[in-house]
Amino acid sequence: MAALPGQVAKEAFPVPLVPLFAICASIGFLLHWIVFVPSFIFQTEHYFDLVGSISYIATVAVAAVMHPLLDLRGLIICILISIWAARLGSFLFMRVKRAGKDRRFDEMKKRFWRYLFTFTLGGAWVFITMAAGLAAITSMSSPAIGNLVSYRNVTVGSWIRD
């Protein structure tokens, strides 16, 4: 069946072997595990929070690049997640650099399995906290434009504090 004007034929985009949501879900884990190796070898926690932020940004970047029909809603969610991650990650990274260490890691970084578990939890935290946004970004359906008003209200509300 041919696509109507303004529509894209489904055949134009092959179905991936692994859903985009699952690919994106794995990015935080993979990046945390990669950074764990030098962090354990050099007994440092300086890059733990930074890799968390990089995981958020890398995940939404992959979602945006790999999504065949990324819409305005998905793009806005990607941008907001990236801004939040860059802001929080840079703050936490600079705080640890200024302090010289993060005392929460003093004992756990000496124990391989406990430190690996901490980095694994970091990857899980990235996935769990952005799962709803990731589901919206990677969705192949788009809500009616009228629903963007509610996105605006939630977005503005999340930036304004009492």
N, C-alpha and C positions, 0 to 999 in steps of 0.2 A: 504494500500500500504506500503510495507516494505521500510525502509530507505536504501539508497545506502551506500556502505562502506565510512566511514568518516563522515557520516551525522547522526543526531539524529532524531529518529521518533518523530513527533509532539505529539503523544499520551503519550510520556514519561514525558511531562510537562503539567500538567492540567492548564486550563485557569483560572486565579484568578477572583474572583468576582469583584474586584476593580483593574483597571490597575495600574501597578507599578509606572507609571508617576504620577498618582493621589495620591498614597500612599506617594511618596516622596515629592510631592507638599505640603502635609499637615504637614509634620514634622516641618518645620520652624515656622508655626503658632502655633502648639501645644507646642513646646518648649518655644516660647515667652510668650504664655499665662500662662504656668506653672510658669515661672520665674517672671511674672508680680505679682503674688500673694504675695510672700515675699517681692518683691521690693516695692510694694505699702504699705504693712503693716509696713515695716521698713524705708520707705521713702528714698530709696537709688537708685541711677542710676548706681552704680559701676559695675553691671553685665550685663547691656544692650548690650554693644558691644561684650562682651564675649559670651553671649548666641547667638548672631548673628553668630559668628565664629563656635560655637559648632553646630549650626543648619546646616551650610554648610557641615561640616565634617560628622555629623550624617546622613544627607540626602544622600551623596554619598556613605557612608558605607552601608546604607540600600539598595541602588540601586545595589551596587556591590555584596552584599550577596544574595539578592533576585532574581537577574537576572539569569535565567537558562542558558544563553549562552553568558555571558559577554566576549567580545572580547578584543584584545589588545588596540584598539582605545578607548573603554569605560574605560578600566583600566587606560590608560594614562590620560584621562580627569578627572577621579576620583582623581588620584594622584595630578595633577596640581591644581585642585580646593582646595584640602585639604592643600597643601603647601601654597597657596595664603591665605586661610582663617586663618590658624594657624599664619602666619606672620602678617597679618593685625590685627587680633583679639588680639594677644598678645601685639602688639604695642599700640592699643587703650586702652586696659585694663590697661596696666602699666601707660599710660599717665594720665588716670583718677585717678588711685591709688596715683600717685605722686602728682597730683594737689589737691587731697582730694575731688574733686567734678567736675561735668561737669555742668557749669552754664546754659547750654541750658535746663536743666531739673529742675531748681530751682522752677519755678512756676507750670509747668505741673505735677510734681510728687505729688502735693498737691490735685489735682482734679482727682477723680477716673476715670471718663469717658474719659477725655483727656489723661490720662496716659495709660489707656487700649488701646485707639486708637493708641497711639505712639508705643506700643508693637505690636499691630496688623499690623501697617505699617512696623515694623521691620520684621515680618514674611512674609509680602508681598514682601518686598525688597529682602529677601533671595530667594524667589521663582522666582520673575521676573528676577533678575540678573543672575540666573543660569538656567533658563528655556531652553535655547538653548543647553547648555551642558547636562542638564538632559534629554532632548529629544534624544540626541545622545547616552547617556549612556543606556537609557532604550529601545532603538530601538531594534527590533528583526531582522533588516537587517543590513548588514555590507557593507561598500563601498569596492571597489577593493583596493588591497594593494598599488597601485600606488598613490592613493589619500592621503596616509600617508605623502608623500612629502609635500603636501600643509599644512598638520597639523604641520609638522616640521617648515615650514616657518612662519606660524602664531605664533606658540609657541615661537620660537627663537625671532621673531620680537617683541613679547609682553614683553620679558624680557630685551631687549636692548633699551636704551633711547638715544636720541641725546645729 
